[in-house]
Amino acid sequence: MDASQESTLTYALLTEPARVGICRALLEAGDEGVPAADLAASLGLSLPRASRVFQELLQADILALTVKDRRVVYSLKARRAVREALGYLDSSGLLS
């Protein structure tokens, strides 16, 4: 996937509030990531809803999944692309 396709895909994925919240939380968390249950709870998402969003972001190659101490932990793979997409969305007012 070229950079233009990646950016378009990232923008499309981030226009949904749950995806935006997950990506913002993972940007703040850094490389260590956040356990799935903690991330869902912090955003007020049910685990089934959060799981669907995690799956969408995994399929788009935006998230990475690891297992630490028997807990599923998510982190961002595409940190730079997500940061740029969020900056664009914030400056454009698309999330207002």
Protein Blocks (a to p, Z undefined) as FASTA:
>chain_A
ZZklmmmmmmmmmmpmklmmmmmmmmmnomnopafklmmmmnopafklmmmmmmmmmmno
maccddeehiacdddfklmlmmmmmmmmmmnopmZZ
